Amino acid sequence: MQKLSFERSLKLFEKASRLIPGGVNSPVRAFKSVDTHPLFIERAQGAYMWDVDGNRMLDYIGSWGPAILGHSHPEVVAAVQKALPNGFSYGAPCALEIKIAELVQELVPSIEMVRLVSSGTEACMAALRLARGFTGREKIVKFTGCYHGHADMLLVKAGSGMATLGIPGSPGVPQGSTQDTLTLPFNDVAGLKALFAKQGSEIAAVIIEPFVGNANFIRPLDGYLELLSELCRASGALLIFDEVMTGFRVGLGGVQGLKGIKPDLTTLGKVIGGGMPIGAYGGRADVMAKIAPSGPVYQAGTLSGNPIAVTCGIKTLELLRSNYSFTDLAKRTRALVHGLKDSATRHGIPMSVDSEGGMFGFIFSEKLPHSYEEASTARVDLFKQFFRGMLHQGIYLAPSAFEAGFVSFAHTDQDIQETIAAADYVFAHLSQY
Ligand SMILES: *Cc1c(COP(=O)(O)O)cnc(C)c1O
């Protein structure tokens, strides 16, 4: 049975754990939920990363989404290198900001005006403040299993069955921060209608991952997003699509491009920075005009619109728009998940799969989940063994049963075939990992 050595990573992890809480600068990286330790990465190129033990890993995380062109795309590297001598940050406007705003507007037409920030968390936080400022209402609605960054008001424990008042999901979040956060299960049509019937006039905004990627991969039921859009319009609430993960990922125009739905506001992150720290929020011009300094809703950032990050984002988006076909990416991603499923089936292991563009989910369950509540009944024990087995074949999957995976344009058909072959081997030896 093939097993790689991750000894140096383990040593670094032990050292890191003395200096950095949990040894990592973001929790999921710690591999805690798969009962092992993280790999320390030395470099990344195309579809691969190399760890400090010299193992070459085929990467299906892609920095949790940004690396859609693969790592260190030569044209992106060249653009960034060219920008470096001109300074890292001005704290003053530069023409690059207009260029990325035009690109975003072209690719996501519901975004009439856009504001750049430095992370998806910031984008979601600011979009909700804006929605509250614009509507003069305080309640916000989110869905269980959807992640919108770590702002206090969004760290709410999942309610189930019906709308529940937000209960803080983390120590340090005061009750007051979440008392106006209402949660509903994803895809719960009756619950959604009931909530709007009862409290529609108090709701400032509904924020949603239109395809959920933070609770495995969950697709909205037919008509669900349309219903949500109608209910928001009828009650004067703003609809916010959090496309931090799905933007420029499930297709060039995100989920809204696929579905032909126009949210009032959209939040972006991940791919928009091509691996550098950028987030963005944008949408209706009349709403965006309320942001300072054109309006009274305050939001600011020292490094927002940073020229190096923006250069990286512009080149990434330009290449995506002109040089690559999402149809090809979708085909390759589908081939991957169907290959995994066929292999699981051959070994008598329950698995369901889904994908869109370069985003995918696989879950150890007989049927695809429609909500976080359904996803959480999957066989996490099988996932852990599978994850560790694949890691030992040099396949780097998201270390959680509840995270979507990503295929990049650098992944080849051969990479996909090798992954399926590795899965076949791992399924045959599952109990040994
Ligand atoms: C990653 C993510 C965020 C948070 O973005 P950060 O850049 O990590 O702050 C918000 N929403 C969704 C849907 C995400 O996937």
The ligand as an SDF file (V2000), in Angstrom:
LIG
                    3D

 15 15  0  0  0  0  0  0  0  0999 V2000
  -14.4460   32.1650    1.2740 C   0  0  0  0  0  0  0  0  0  0  0  0
  -15.7840   32.7280    1.3840 C   0  0  0  0  0  0  0  0  0  0  0  0
  -16.0290   33.9200    2.0870 C   0  0  0  0  0  0  0  0  0  0  0  0
  -14.9780   34.6170    2.8900 C   0  0  0  0  0  0  0  0  0  0  0  0
  -13.9510   35.1070    2.1030 O   0  0  0  0  0  0  0  0  0  0  0  0
  -12.5140   35.4020    2.7850 P   0  0  0  0  0  0  0  0  0  0  0  0
  -11.7150   35.9980    1.6650 O   0  0  0  0  0  0  0  0  0  0  0  0
  -12.0030   34.1090    3.2880 O   0  0  0  0  0  0  0  0  0  0  0  0
  -12.7520   36.3800    3.8790 O   0  0  0  0  0  0  0  0  0  0  0  0
  -17.2990   34.4450    2.0470 C   0  0  0  0  0  0  0  0  0  0  0  0
  -18.2860   33.8320    1.3650 N   0  0  0  0  0  0  0  0  0  0  0  0
  -18.0840   32.6920    0.6880 C   0  0  0  0  0  0  0  0  0  0  0  0
  -19.2160   32.0750   -0.0700 C   0  0  0  0  0  0  0  0  0  0  0  0
  -16.8340   32.0890    0.6910 C   0  0  0  0  0  0  0  0  0  0  0  0
  -16.6620   30.9190    0.0530 O   0  0  0  0  0  0  0  0  0  0  0  0
  1  2  1  0
  2  3  1  0
  2 14  2  0
  3  4  1  0
  3 10  2  0
  4  5  1  0
  5  6  1  0
  6  7  2  0
  6  8  1  0
  6  9  1  0
 10 11  1  0
 11 12  2  0
 12 13  1  0
 12 14  1  0
 14 15  1  0
M  END
$$$$
